[in-house]
Amino acid sequence: MDNLRADQIRTLLETGARASREIQLRLEVSQPTVSRLISRFGGEILTLGKGPATRYARTRDIRDLGSDFPVYKVDEDGNIHPLGHLQTLRGNQYWWVDSSEGGVLYDHLPWFIQDMRPEGFVGRAFAIRQNHGLDLPARLNEWNNDHVLIALARRGEDIIGNLIIGDESLQRYLDASREEQLVVNSGERDSLYPQLAKAAIEGDPAGSSAGGEQPKFAVMLQNGINQHVLVKFSPQTNTPEGERWADLLVCEHLAIETIREAGLRAPTTRIVETTERVFLEVSRFDRIGRNGRLPLVSLTAIDNEFLGHLDDWAATAGRLEERKMISSDDANQLRWLYSFGALIANTDMHFGNISLIYRRNKSFELAPAYDMLPMLFRPVNGTVPKKDFIPPGPKRDIMQQWDSALESALTFWQKAANDERLSNAFREICQESSAKLQAIQSGPRLVVS
């Protein structure tokens, strides 16, 4: 009879974790009997929680990695701290245990691990470059959660943020920290960046798996101090598409500069022009010194886990502020960035283009701004279609930030219109956009009492 009941428990837990009470009712047995039967399984069945909330779940091995994935965090000095354990379960569930929160059952990869998934231009190259010995699909869009965990546990030593999954990736991090890194001296940019761009296009971008569709690579730059930077680059500028992307990279540099001048957090940037391409160098704010890291998390991951809206940055700022997950100052900065972005024709303000730094107890700090540029005018399928920029008006939840953002947006368009690094055609677009904002600024004002 016990063997039959054990088989029934195994079948019942095949589709996910079950409460002890449910198992008792299904098998028509007492709690002590359930406990005795569960003990026969050893490590195959986990006990989740305590008391009346106790649940049981069957573990699920992922290839030869097993079901137990240790997770570590790297601090600002590059030292490693055990953070917790992720257990993979039947029914595509996950049991996360750390020292501060106890255990949490997820029906998906935990939000802070979902955010480590390789993506974008560099992510696709990562899928090809790191596939040796991993037997993963070459196409990133064919990866499932198991593929993500395999990649992170075996080749995840240099992912955005500060987490490392698995002992193999931890050892790779330790090994890399002791090896000589590729360091680009500031005077070598003009010669080395074109070579690194060529390698990136051929599927082997230098550095870590940063997200985003814009072609890029990552290097350590020696410019007085060693600094991690991401370097975006245009196609060859002898084509309309290449010329336009070069214009947009210069505009991103100007936009970030304008944000910083307005008193908001933004990285340092630099434009490097060569005979064939334009490069935008952006200092990384999830890296400190040679090995230090910060716990960077995208707004996508945070909204999906805690809010569930994914509508716009300004509305999300209010929700996070209301839940005391960010400060009022950070909420206002996020509203300002949303307003500024709209006024410089940034049509790509999705939730992956803003990030926060995890502090403690589900509280976050707004990270420096990035990927802020007039994406309305980006090339489409290799062509440069004519687009008409229609500046938006203020919404209720950004009234306090509107005038300041409008002033800075006007500054941005005027800078761009006068910047000789831009093509004549795009400088005309910038001049027209500046005139449109000047008309708004000289018209009736929204007075907030």
C-alpha positions as a Markdown table, in Angstrom:
| # | Residue | x | y | z |
|---|---|---|---|---|
| 1 | Met | 0.0 | 0.0 | 0.0 |
| 2 | Asp | 2.8 | 2.4 | 0.8 |
| 3 | Asn | 4.4 | 1.8 | -2.6 |
| 4 | Leu | 1.1 | 2.6 | -4.3 |
| 5 | Arg | 0.7 | 5.8 | -2.2 |
| 6 | Ala | 4.3 | 6.9 | -2.9 |
| 7 | Asp | 3.6 | 6.5 | -6.6 |
| 8 | Gln | 0.4 | 8.6 | -6.2 |
| 9 | Ile | 2.4 | 11.3 | -4.5 |
| 10 | Arg | 5.0 | 11.3 | -7.2 |
| 11 | Thr | 2.3 | 11.6 | -9.9 |
| 12 | Leu | 0.5 | 14.3 | -8.0 |
| 13 | Leu | 3.7 | 16.4 | -7.7 |
| 14 | Glu | 4.6 | 16.0 | -11.4 |
| 15 | Thr | 2.7 | 19.2 | -12.2 |
| 16 | Gly | 3.9 | 21.3 | -9.4 |
| 17 | Ala | 4.0 | 21.9 | -5.6 |
| 18 | Arg | 1.1 | 20.7 | -3.5 |
| 19 | Ala | -0.1 | 21.7 | -0.1 |
| 20 | Ser | 0.1 | 18.9 | 2.6 |
| 21 | Arg | -3.6 | 19.2 | 3.1 |
| 22 | Glu | -4.3 | 18.6 | -0.6 |
| 23 | Ile | -2.2 | 15.4 | -0.5 |
| 24 | Gln | -4.0 | 14.2 | 2.6 |
| 25 | Leu | -7.4 | 14.6 | 0.9 |
| 26 | Arg | -6.3 | 13.0 | -2.4 |
| 27 | Leu | -4.8 | 10.0 | -0.7 |
| 28 | Glu | -7.2 | 9.9 | 2.2 |
| 29 | Val | -4.4 | 9.7 | 4.8 |
| 30 | Ser | -3.3 | 11.7 | 7.8 |
| 31 | Gln | -0.5 | 14.3 | 8.0 |
| 32 | Pro | 1.9 | 11.9 | 9.8 |
| 33 | Thr | 1.4 | 9.4 | 7.0 |
| 34 | Val | 2.2 | 12.0 | 4.4 |
| 35 | Ser | 5.3 | 13.0 | 6.3 |
| 36 | Arg | 6.4 | 9.3 | 6.5 |
| 37 | Leu | 5.8 | 8.7 | 2.8 |
| 38 | Ile | 7.6 | 11.9 | 1.9 |
| 39 | Ser | 10.7 | 10.9 | 3.9 |
| 40 | Arg | 11.1 | 7.8 | 1.6 |
| 41 | Phe | 12.0 | 10.0 | -1.3 |
| 42 | Gly | 15.1 | 11.6 | 0.1 |
| 43 | Gly | 16.2 | 14.6 | -1.9 |
| 44 | Glu | 13.7 | 14.0 | -4.7 |
| 45 | Ile | 10.9 | 15.8 | -2.8 |
| 46 | Leu | 11.5 | 19.1 | -1.0 |
| 47 | Thr | 9.5 | 20.4 | 1.9 |
| 48 | Leu | 8.6 | 24.0 | 1.3 |
| 49 | Gly | 7.7 | 26.2 | 4.2 |
| 50 | Lys | 6.5 | 25.2 | 7.7 |
| 51 | Gly | 3.3 | 24.5 | 9.6 |
| 52 | Pro | -0.1 | 24.8 | 7.9 |
| 53 | Ala | 1.5 | 26.5 | 4.9 |
| 54 | Thr | 3.8 | 23.4 | 4.2 |
| 55 | Arg | 4.0 | 22.3 | 0.6 |
| 56 | Tyr | 5.9 | 19.5 | -1.1 |
| 57 | Ala | 7.5 | 19.6 | -4.5 |
| 58 | Arg | 9.5 | 17.2 | -6.7 |
| 59 | Thr | 12.9 | 18.5 | -7.9 |
| 60 | Arg | 13.7 | 18.5 | -11.6 |
| 61 | Asp | 17.2 | 18.0 | -12.8 |
| 62 | Ile | 18.5 | 20.2 | -15.7 |
| 63 | Arg | 20.9 | 18.0 | -17.6 |
| 64 | Asp | 23.9 | 17.1 | -15.6 |
| 65 | Leu | 23.7 | 20.3 | -13.5 |
| 66 | Gly | 21.1 | 18.8 | -11.1 |
| 67 | Ser | 18.4 | 20.9 | -9.5 |
| 68 | Asp | 20.2 | 23.0 | -6.9 |
| 69 | Phe | 21.8 | 26.2 | -8.2 |
| 70 | Pro | 23.8 | 28.3 | -5.8 |
| 71 | Val | 23.6 | 32.0 | -6.4 |
| 72 | Tyr | 26.3 | 34.5 | -5.4 |
| 73 | Lys | 26.6 | 38.3 | -5.4 |
| 74 | Val | 29.7 | 40.3 | -6.2 |
| 75 | Asp | 30.1 | 43.4 | -4.0 |
| 76 | Glu | 31.6 | 46.8 | -5.0 |
| 77 | Asp | 35.1 | 45.5 | -4.2 |
| 78 | Gly | 34.8 | 42.4 | -6.3 |
| 79 | Asn | 34.4 | 40.0 | -3.4 |
| 80 | Ile | 31.9 | 37.2 | -3.5 |
| 81 | His | 29.1 | 36.5 | -1.0 |
| 82 | Pro | 26.7 | 33.5 | -1.0 |
| 83 | Leu | 23.2 | 34.9 | -1.6 |
| 84 | Gly | 20.9 | 31.8 | -1.8 |
| 85 | His | 19.9 | 28.7 | -3.7 |
| 86 | Leu | 17.6 | 28.2 | -6.6 |
| 87 | Gln | 15.9 | 24.8 | -6.8 |
| 88 | Thr | 14.3 | 23.7 | -10.1 |
| 89 | Leu | 11.0 | 21.9 | -9.6 |
| 90 | Arg | 8.5 | 19.9 | -11.6 |
| 91 | Gly | 5.8 | 21.8 | -13.2 |
| 92 | Asn | 8.3 | 24.5 | -14.3 |
| 93 | Gln | 8.3 | 26.0 | -10.8 |
| 94 | Tyr | 11.3 | 27.3 | -8.9 |
| 95 | Trp | 12.0 | 27.5 | -5.1 |
| 96 | Trp | 14.2 | 30.4 | -4.1 |
| 97 | Val | 15.8 | 30.4 | -0.6 |
| 98 | Asp | 18.0 | 33.1 | 0.9 |
| 99 | Ser | 18.9 | 34.2 | 4.4 |
| 100 | Ser | 16.8 | 37.3 | 4.4 |
| 101 | Glu | 13.4 | 36.3 | 2.9 |
| 102 | Gly | 13.2 | 32.6 | 3.6 |
| 103 | Gly | 11.7 | 30.6 | 0.8 |
| 104 | Val | 9.6 | 31.9 | -2.2 |
| 105 | Leu | 7.9 | 29.6 | -4.7 |
| 106 | Tyr | 7.9 | 31.0 | -8.3 |
| 107 | Asp | 5.9 | 29.8 | -11.3 |
| 108 | His | 8.7 | 31.4 | -13.5 |
| 109 | Leu | 12.4 | 32.2 | -13.1 |
| 110 | Pro | 12.7 | 34.7 | -10.2 |
| 111 | Trp | 12.6 | 38.3 | -11.5 |
| 112 | Phe | 16.2 | 39.0 | -10.6 |
| 113 | Ile | 17.4 | 36.0 | -12.6 |
| 114 | Gln | 15.0 | 36.7 | -15.5 |
| 115 | Asp | 16.8 | 40.0 | -15.9 |
| 116 | Met | 20.1 | 38.1 | -16.4 |
| 117 | Arg | 18.9 | 36.5 | -19.6 |
| 118 | Pro | 21.2 | 37.3 | -22.5 |
| 119 | Glu | 19.4 | 39.6 | -25.1 |
| 120 | Gly | 19.9 | 42.0 | -27.9 |
| 121 | Phe | 22.9 | 42.3 | -30.2 |
| 122 | Val | 25.5 | 41.0 | -27.7 |
| 123 | Gly | 23.1 | 38.4 | -26.4 |
| 124 | Arg | 22.7 | 36.8 | -29.8 |
| 125 | Ala | 26.5 | 36.8 | -30.2 |
| 126 | Phe | 26.8 | 35.2 | -26.7 |
| 127 | Ala | 24.4 | 32.4 | -27.8 |
| 128 | Ile | 26.7 | 31.6 | -30.7 |
| 129 | Arg | 30.1 | 32.3 | -29.1 |
| 130 | Gln | 29.5 | 30.5 | -25.7 |
| 131 | Asn | 27.6 | 27.5 | -27.2 |
| 132 | His | 30.7 | 25.3 | -27.4 |
| 133 | Gly | 30.1 | 22.4 | -25.1 |
| 134 | Leu | 26.7 | 23.7 | -24.0 |
| 135 | Asp | 24.5 | 22.3 | -26.8 |
| 136 | Leu | 22.1 | 25.2 | -26.8 |
| 137 | Pro | 20.0 | 26.6 | -29.7 |
| 138 | Ala | 22.1 | 29.0 | -31.7 |
| 139 | Arg | 19.1 | 31.3 | -32.0 |
| 140 | Leu | 18.5 | 33.2 | -28.8 |
| 141 | Asn | 14.7 | 33.5 | -29.4 |
| 142 | Glu | 14.6 | 29.7 | -29.2 |
| 143 | Trp | 15.9 | 29.5 | -25.7 |
| 144 | Asn | 13.7 | 28.4 | -22.9 |
| 145 | Asn | 14.2 | 28.9 | -19.1 |
| 146 | Asp | 16.4 | 25.7 | -18.9 |
| 147 | His | 18.6 | 27.0 | -21.7 |
| 148 | Val | 19.0 | 30.3 | -19.8 |
| 149 | Leu | 19.9 | 28.5 | -16.6 |
| 150 | Ile | 22.5 | 26.3 | -18.3 |
| 151 | Ala | 24.1 | 29.3 | -19.9 |
| 152 | Leu | 24.2 | 31.3 | -16.7 |
| 153 | Ala | 25.4 | 28.4 | -14.6 |
| 154 | Arg | 28.2 | 27.5 | -17.0 |
| 155 | Arg | 29.2 | 30.8 | -18.8 |
| 156 | Gly | 27.6 | 33.5 | -16.7 |
| 157 | Glu | 30.6 | 35.0 | -15.0 |
| 158 | Asp | 30.2 | 38.4 | -16.7 |
| 159 | Ile | 26.5 | 39.3 | -17.0 |
| 160 | Ile | 25.0 | 42.7 | -16.3 |
| 161 | Gly | 24.4 | 43.3 | -12.6 |
| 162 | Asn | 26.2 | 41.6 | -9.8 |
| 163 | Leu | 24.8 | 38.0 | -9.6 |
| 164 | Ile | 26.6 | 34.8 | -10.5 |
| 165 | Ile | 24.8 | 31.5 | -10.8 |
| 166 | Gly | 26.5 | 28.2 | -10.2 |
| 167 | Asp | 29.9 | 27.1 | -9.1 |
| 168 | Glu | 31.3 | 26.8 | -12.6 |
| 169 | Ser | 30.5 | 30.4 | -13.5 |
| 170 | Leu | 31.9 | 31.4 | -10.1 |
| 171 | Gln | 35.2 | 29.7 | -10.8 |
| 172 | Arg | 35.3 | 31.4 | -14.2 |
| 173 | Tyr | 34.8 | 34.8 | -12.5 |
| 174 | Leu | 37.6 | 34.0 | -10.1 |
| 175 | Asp | 39.9 | 32.9 | -12.9 |
| 176 | Ala | 39.1 | 35.9 | -15.0 |
| 177 | Ser | 39.7 | 38.3 | -12.1 |
| 178 | Arg | 43.3 | 37.0 | -11.9 |
| 179 | Glu | 44.0 | 37.1 | -15.6 |
| 180 | Glu | 45.3 | 40.1 | -17.5 |
| 181 | Gln | 42.3 | 42.0 | -19.0 |
| 182 | Leu | 42.1 | 43.7 | -22.4 |
| 183 | Val | 42.7 | 47.3 | -21.6 |
| 184 | Val | 42.4 | 50.0 | -24.3 |
| 185 | Asn | 44.5 | 53.0 | -23.7 |
| 186 | Ser | 42.7 | 56.2 | -24.5 |
| 187 | Gly | 45.1 | 57.0 | -27.3 |
| 188 | Glu | 44.4 | 53.6 | -29.0 |
| 189 | Arg | 40.7 | 54.2 | -29.5 |
| 190 | Asp | 40.9 | 55.2 | -33.2 |
| 191 | Ser | 42.9 | 52.1 | -34.1 |
| 192 | Leu | 41.3 | 49.4 | -31.8 |
| 193 | Tyr | 37.7 | 50.4 | -31.9 |
| 194 | Pro | 37.3 | 49.6 | -35.7 |
| 195 | Gln | 38.9 | 46.2 | -35.1 |
| 196 | Leu | 36.6 | 45.4 | -32.2 |
| 197 | Ala | 33.5 | 46.6 | -34.2 |
| 198 | Lys | 34.5 | 44.2 | -37.0 |
| 199 | Ala | 34.8 | 41.3 | -34.5 |
| 200 | Ala | 31.4 | 42.2 | -33.0 |
| 201 | Ile | 29.7 | 42.2 | -36.4 |
| 202 | Glu | 31.3 | 38.8 | -37.1 |
| 203 | Gly | 29.7 | 37.4 | -33.9 |
| 204 | Asp | 32.5 | 37.9 | -31.3 |
| 205 | Pro | 31.9 | 41.1 | -29.4 |
| 206 | Ala | 34.4 | 41.9 | -26.7 |
| 207 | Gly | 33.2 | 42.0 | -23.1 |
| 208 | Ser | 30.1 | 41.1 | -21.2 |
| 209 | Ser | 26.5 | 40.4 | -22.3 |
| 210 | Ala | 25.0 | 43.8 | -22.3 |
| 211 | Gly | 21.4 | 44.1 | -23.7 |
| 212 | Gly | 20.0 | 46.3 | -26.4 |
| 213 | Glu | 19.8 | 46.0 | -30.2 |
| 214 | Gln | 22.4 | 48.6 | -31.0 |
| 215 | Pro | 25.7 | 46.9 | -32.1 |
| 216 | Lys | 28.2 | 47.3 | -29.3 |
| 217 | Phe | 31.2 | 45.8 | -27.4 |
| 218 | Ala | 32.6 | 46.3 | -23.9 |
| 219 | Val | 36.2 | 47.1 | -22.9 |
| 220 | Met | 38.2 | 48.3 | -20.0 |
| 221 | Leu | 39.5 | 51.8 | -20.8 |
| 222 | Gln | 42.6 | 53.3 | -19.4 |
| 223 | Asn | 42.2 | 57.0 | -19.2 |
| 224 | Gly | 44.0 | 57.9 | -16.0 |
| 225 | Ile | 42.0 | 55.2 | -14.3 |
| 226 | Asn | 40.7 | 51.8 | -15.4 |
| 227 | Gln | 37.1 | 52.1 | -16.3 |
| 228 | His | 34.6 | 49.7 | -17.8 |
| 229 | Val | 32.8 | 51.1 | -20.9 |
| 230 | Leu | 30.3 | 50.0 | -23.4 |
| 231 | Val | 31.0 | 51.2 | -26.9 |
| 232 | Lys | 28.1 | 51.4 | -29.4 |
| 233 | Phe | 29.0 | 51.9 | -33.1 |
| 234 | Ser | 27.3 | 52.9 | -36.3 |
| 235 | Pro | 27.3 | 51.0 | -39.6 |
| 236 | Gln | 29.8 | 52.4 | -42.1 |
| 237 | Thr | 28.9 | 56.0 | -42.6 |
| 238 | Asn | 29.1 | 56.0 | -46.4 |
| 239 | Thr | 25.5 | 54.7 | -46.5 |
| 240 | Pro | 22.3 | 56.6 | -45.6 |
| 241 | Glu | 21.7 | 54.1 | -42.8 |
| 242 | Gly | 25.2 | 54.5 | -41.4 |
| 243 | Glu | 25.1 | 58.2 | -41.6 |
| 244 | Arg | 21.8 | 58.4 | -39.7 |
| 245 | Trp | 23.0 | 56.0 | -37.0 |
| 246 | Ala | 26.1 | 58.1 | -36.6 |
| 247 | Asp | 23.8 | 61.2 | -36.2 |
| 248 | Leu | 21.8 | 59.4 | -33.5 |
| 249 | Leu | 24.9 | 58.3 | -31.6 |
| 250 | Val | 26.1 | 61.9 | -31.4 |
| 251 | Cys | 22.6 | 62.8 | -30.3 |
| 252 | Glu | 22.6 | 60.2 | -27.6 |
| 253 | His | 25.9 | 61.7 | -26.3 |
| 254 | Leu | 24.3 | 65.2 | -26.4 |
| 255 | Ala | 21.1 | 64.0 | -24.6 |
| 256 | Ile | 23.1 | 62.3 | -21.8 |
| 257 | Glu | 25.2 | 65.4 | -21.5 |
| 258 | Thr | 22.1 | 67.5 | -21.2 |
| 259 | Ile | 20.6 | 65.2 | -18.6 |
| 260 | Arg | 23.7 | 65.5 | -16.5 |
| 261 | Glu | 23.7 | 69.3 | -16.8 |
| 262 | Ala | 20.1 | 69.3 | -15.5 |
| 263 | Gly | 21.4 | 67.7 | -12.3 |
| 264 | Leu | 20.2 | 64.1 | -12.9 |
| 265 | Arg | 22.4 | 61.0 | -12.8 |
| 266 | Ala | 23.9 | 60.0 | -16.1 |
| 267 | Pro | 27.1 | 58.3 | -17.2 |
| 268 | Thr | 30.0 | 60.0 | -18.9 |
| 269 | Thr | 30.1 | 59.6 | -22.6 |
| 270 | Arg | 32.4 | 60.3 | -25.5 |
| 271 | Ile | 32.2 | 60.3 | -29.3 |
| 272 | Val | 35.0 | 58.7 | -31.3 |
| 273 | Glu | 34.9 | 59.4 | -35.0 |
| 274 | Thr | 36.9 | 57.3 | -37.4 |
| 275 | Thr | 37.0 | 57.2 | -41.2 |
| 276 | Glu | 34.3 | 54.6 | -41.5 |
| 277 | Arg | 32.3 | 54.6 | -38.3 |
| 278 | Val | 31.2 | 56.7 | -35.3 |
| 279 | Phe | 31.5 | 55.2 | -31.8 |
| 280 | Leu | 29.7 | 56.2 | -28.6 |
| 281 | Glu | 31.6 | 55.3 | -25.5 |
| 282 | Val | 29.5 | 55.1 | -22.3 |
| 283 | Ser | 30.8 | 54.4 | -18.9 |
| 284 | Arg | 29.3 | 51.4 | -17.2 |
| 285 | Phe | 27.5 | 52.1 | -13.9 |
| 286 | Asp | 27.1 | 48.4 | -12.9 |
| 287 | Arg | 30.8 | 48.0 | -12.7 |
| 288 | Ile | 33.2 | 49.6 | -10.2 |
| 289 | Gly | 37.0 | 49.5 | -10.7 |
| 290 | Arg | 38.4 | 46.2 | -12.0 |
| 291 | Asn | 36.1 | 43.7 | -10.4 |
| 292 | Gly | 33.4 | 45.5 | -8.4 |
| 293 | Arg | 29.7 | 45.3 | -9.4 |
| 294 | Leu | 26.4 | 46.9 | -8.5 |
| 295 | Pro | 23.0 | 45.1 | -8.4 |
| 296 | Leu | 21.4 | 46.6 | -11.5 |
| 297 | Val | 17.8 | 45.5 | -12.4 |
| 298 | Ser | 15.7 | 46.6 | -15.3 |
| 299 | Leu | 12.4 | 48.3 | -14.8 |
| 300 | Thr | 10.9 | 45.5 | -16.9 |
| 301 | Ala | 11.8 | 42.9 | -14.2 |
| 302 | Ile | 10.6 | 45.1 | -11.4 |
| 303 | Asp | 7.3 | 46.0 | -13.0 |
| 304 | Asn | 6.6 | 42.4 | -14.1 |
| 305 | Glu | 7.2 | 41.1 | -10.6 |
| 306 | Phe | 5.7 | 43.8 | -8.4 |
| 307 | Leu | 3.3 | 45.9 | -10.5 |
| 308 | Gly | 2.2 | 44.3 | -13.7 |
| 309 | His | 1.4 | 47.3 | -15.9 |
| 310 | Leu | 4.3 | 48.1 | -18.2 |
| 311 | Asp | 2.5 | 51.2 | -19.5 |
| 312 | Asp | 4.9 | 54.2 | -19.1 |
| 313 | Trp | 7.7 | 55.4 | -16.9 |
| 314 | Ala | 5.8 | 58.3 | -15.3 |
| 315 | Ala | 2.9 | 56.1 | -14.2 |
| 316 | Thr | 5.3 | 53.5 | -12.9 |
| 317 | Ala | 7.2 | 56.2 | -10.9 |
| 318 | Gly | 4.0 | 56.9 | -9.0 |
| 319 | Arg | 3.3 | 53.3 | -8.3 |
| 320 | Leu | 6.8 | 52.6 | -7.0 |
| 321 | Glu | 6.8 | 55.8 | -4.9 |
| 322 | Glu | 3.4 | 54.8 | -3.4 |
| 323 | Arg | 4.8 | 51.4 | -2.4 |
| 324 | Lys | 7.9 | 53.1 | -1.0 |
| 325 | Met | 10.1 | 51.1 | -3.4 |
| 326 | Ile | 11.8 | 54.3 | -4.6 |
| 327 | Ser | 12.2 | 57.7 | -3.0 |
| 328 | Ser | 10.1 | 60.7 | -4.0 |
| 329 | Asp | 13.2 | 62.3 | -5.5 |
| 330 | Asp | 13.9 | 59.3 | -7.7 |
| 331 | Ala | 10.2 | 59.2 | -8.7 |
| 332 | Asn | 10.4 | 62.8 | -9.8 |
| 333 | Gln | 13.6 | 62.1 | -11.7 |
| 334 | Leu | 11.9 | 59.2 | -13.5 |
| 335 | Arg | 9.0 | 61.5 | -14.4 |
| 336 | Trp | 11.4 | 64.1 | -15.7 |
| 337 | Leu | 13.3 | 61.6 | -17.8 |
| 338 | Tyr | 10.0 | 60.4 | -19.3 |
| 339 | Ser | 9.0 | 64.1 | -20.1 |
| 340 | Phe | 12.5 | 64.9 | -21.6 |
| 341 | Gly | 12.5 | 61.7 | -23.7 |
| 342 | Ala | 9.1 | 62.5 | -25.2 |
| 343 | Leu | 10.2 | 66.0 | -26.0 |
| 344 | Ile | 13.4 | 64.8 | -27.8 |
| 345 | Ala | 11.4 | 62.3 | -29.9 |
| 346 | Asn | 12.5 | 59.2 | -28.0 |
| 347 | Thr | 9.9 | 56.7 | -29.2 |
| 348 | Asp | 11.8 | 53.8 | -27.6 |
| 349 | Met | 11.3 | 54.4 | -23.9 |
| 350 | His | 10.4 | 50.8 | -23.1 |
| 351 | Phe | 11.0 | 49.3 | -19.6 |
| 352 | Gly | 14.3 | 47.7 | -20.6 |
| 353 | Asn | 15.8 | 51.2 | -21.2 |
| 354 | Ile | 15.6 | 52.3 | -17.6 |
| 355 | Ser | 17.2 | 50.5 | -14.6 |
| 356 | Leu | 17.3 | 50.7 | -10.9 |
| 357 | Ile | 19.9 | 49.6 | -8.3 |
| 358 | Tyr | 18.6 | 47.2 | -5.7 |
| 359 | Arg | 19.3 | 48.3 | -2.1 |
| 360 | Arg | 17.4 | 46.3 | 0.5 |
| 361 | Asn | 14.0 | 45.0 | 1.4 |
| 362 | Lys | 12.5 | 45.6 | -2.1 |
| 363 | Ser | 13.7 | 49.2 | -2.2 |
| 364 | Phe | 15.6 | 50.6 | -5.2 |
| 365 | Glu | 17.6 | 53.6 | -6.3 |
| 366 | Leu | 17.2 | 55.0 | -9.8 |
| 367 | Ala | 20.3 | 54.2 | -11.9 |
| 368 | Pro | 21.9 | 56.7 | -14.3 |
| 369 | Ala | 20.0 | 57.4 | -17.5 |
| 370 | Tyr | 21.0 | 55.6 | -20.7 |
| 371 | Asp | 19.7 | 54.9 | -24.3 |
| 372 | Met | 18.2 | 58.4 | -24.5 |
| 373 | Leu | 18.1 | 59.6 | -28.1 |
| 374 | Pro | 15.5 | 60.7 | -30.8 |
| 375 | Met | 14.6 | 57.2 | -32.0 |
| 376 | Leu | 11.7 | 58.5 | -34.0 |
| 377 | Phe | 14.3 | 59.2 | -36.7 |
| 378 | Arg | 16.1 | 55.8 | -36.7 |
| 379 | Pro | 16.6 | 54.0 | -40.0 |
| 380 | Val | 14.1 | 51.3 | -40.9 |
| 381 | Asn | 15.1 | 48.3 | -43.0 |
| 382 | Gly | 18.2 | 50.1 | -44.2 |
| 383 | Thr | 16.3 | 53.2 | -45.3 |
| 384 | Val | 15.8 | 56.6 | -43.7 |
| 385 | Pro | 12.1 | 57.4 | -43.9 |
| 386 | Lys | 10.9 | 61.0 | -43.4 |
| 387 | Lys | 9.2 | 61.4 | -40.0 |
| 388 | Asp | 7.3 | 64.3 | -38.6 |
| 389 | Phe | 8.0 | 65.0 | -35.0 |
| 390 | Ile | 4.9 | 66.2 | -33.1 |
| 391 | Pro | 5.9 | 67.2 | -29.6 |
| 392 | Pro | 3.5 | 66.0 | -26.9 |
| 393 | Gly | 1.7 | 68.1 | -24.3 |
| 394 | Pro | 2.0 | 67.5 | -20.5 |
| 395 | Lys | 0.1 | 64.8 | -18.8 |
| 396 | Arg | -1.3 | 65.1 | -15.3 |
| 397 | Asp | 1.4 | 63.0 | -13.7 |
| 398 | Ile | 4.3 | 65.0 | -15.1 |
| 399 | Met | 3.1 | 68.6 | -14.7 |
| 400 | Gln | 5.7 | 69.4 | -12.0 |
| 401 | Gln | 8.6 | 68.3 | -14.2 |
| 402 | Trp | 7.3 | 69.6 | -17.5 |
| 403 | Asp | 8.8 | 73.1 | -17.7 |
| 404 | Ser | 12.2 | 71.9 | -16.6 |
| 405 | Ala | 12.2 | 69.0 | -19.1 |
| 406 | Leu | 11.0 | 71.3 | -21.8 |
| 407 | Glu | 13.8 | 73.7 | -21.2 |
| 408 | Ser | 16.4 | 70.9 | -21.3 |
| 409 | Ala | 14.9 | 69.4 | -24.4 |
| 410 | Leu | 15.1 | 72.7 | -26.2 |
| 411 | Thr | 18.8 | 72.9 | -25.1 |
| 412 | Phe | 19.4 | 69.5 | -26.5 |
| 413 | Trp | 17.8 | 70.3 | -29.9 |
| 414 | Gln | 19.8 | 73.6 | -30.1 |
| 415 | Lys | 23.0 | 71.8 | -29.3 |
| 416 | Ala | 22.4 | 69.2 | -31.9 |
| 417 | Ala | 21.4 | 71.8 | -34.6 |
| 418 | Asn | 24.8 | 73.5 | -34.1 |
| 419 | Asp | 26.9 | 70.3 | -33.8 |
| 420 | Glu | 29.1 | 69.9 | -36.9 |
| 421 | Arg | 29.5 | 66.2 | -36.2 |
| 422 | Leu | 25.9 | 65.7 | -37.4 |
| 423 | Ser | 25.0 | 65.6 | -41.1 |
| 424 | Asn | 23.5 | 68.7 | -42.6 |
| 425 | Ala | 20.2 | 66.8 | -43.2 |
| 426 | Phe | 19.8 | 65.9 | -39.5 |
| 427 | Arg | 20.9 | 69.3 | -38.3 |
| 428 | Glu | 17.9 | 70.7 | -40.3 |
| 429 | Ile | 15.7 | 68.2 | -38.5 |
| 430 | Cys | 17.1 | 69.4 | -35.1 |
| 431 | Gln | 16.5 | 73.0 | -36.1 |
| 432 | Glu | 12.9 | 72.3 | -37.0 |
| 433 | Ser | 12.4 | 70.4 | -33.7 |
| 434 | Ser | 13.9 | 73.2 | -31.8 |
| 435 | Ala | 11.5 | 75.7 | -33.4 |
| 436 | Lys | 8.5 | 73.5 | -32.4 |
| 437 | Leu | 9.6 | 73.4 | -28.8 |
| 438 | Gln | 10.2 | 77.2 | -28.8 |
| 439 | Ala | 6.6 | 77.6 | -30.0 |
| 440 | Ile | 5.4 | 75.5 | -27.1 |
| 441 | Gln | 7.5 | 77.4 | -24.7 |
| 442 | Ser | 6.3 | 80.8 | -25.8 |
| 443 | Gly | 2.7 | 79.8 | -25.8 |
| 444 | Pro | 0.2 | 79.4 | -22.9 |
| 445 | Arg | 1.9 | 77.7 | -19.9 |
| 446 | Leu | 0.4 | 75.1 | -17.6 |
| 447 | Val | 0.3 | 76.7 | -14.1 |
| 448 | Val | 0.5 | 74.2 | -11.3 |
| 449 | Ser | -0.5 | 75.7 | -7.9 |
